[in-house]
């Protein structure tokens, strides 16, 4: 996997400050188990190393001092403090060592060029939640590095590269995992310094239509979204949005549904997104050229496993057009939140196609979700601004 070029003299090195790491949780490192009460190593048993609490030697010592220099500290003692225990075994023949501050150093003799690398804070916590070095990301290939100046919100963040991915962090977006199929596109657009800015979701898998035989991936960023793995986009082929008074507008007629409160919920939820498109409820098509979508209740016997269906201006099921059908028999029998169903189907009328799990526009219902999520927002803004 192609590595991102480590930051060198061409980028400003930033000494960590409280402002930079505001919101970054401290990594609590406590000696437990066999380390509890362990005696400090002696100089005689730490050949070629230093004893700061415990013996630090070899690649660990190299990174101990190099990470300190990178972050503007005079030496490893000033940056990491003491080791809280001796080096311990890590998965696959590696080792790691924990320190009083600024986290851990991980090393494997045959991976990452044999270099040891520091990892800490919220990036470490995210890596830990995915199984650390034994998980899908593997060992870190870099220490935690500064990013460039993000172009969207003008912020500088941090990142670690791993054997099978990256974790990016900024104070506004928190830690987010980027997987290789998405990262290659991200890199081609300038990483965080490009128009995309920092990621606002992890890379999401199993995106697109159910049963389509593909495993698409998608990811939202501050300035847009990326997708990989299928020719399908997250943008639908038709919508009921028209230009009214210079504003992209979706008009909704909901005079024949029992879910009137959910219609209100959906309109408010989509209007809350900072986008140019506007939604409004109308009693009938009163604007010349308007294409309002009508929301109706339905109890069709030919529909199974679906809770709603949007038919655009070109039609859909049967002879219906510009209609959202709410299958109340399915909604009631499966105890599905009608707010979710209406907001999801209105998303189709806004030109959003099915996207990824954990998002409102996922192909399958997502428990506890009834408002647009980060990828939904990114797709909407990419369509309508």
Order of alpha helices (4+ residues) and beta strands (2+ residues): beta-beta-alpha-alpha-beta-beta-beta-beta-alpha-beta-beta-beta-beta-alpha-beta-beta-beta-beta-beta-alpha-beta-beta-beta-beta-alpha-alpha-alpha
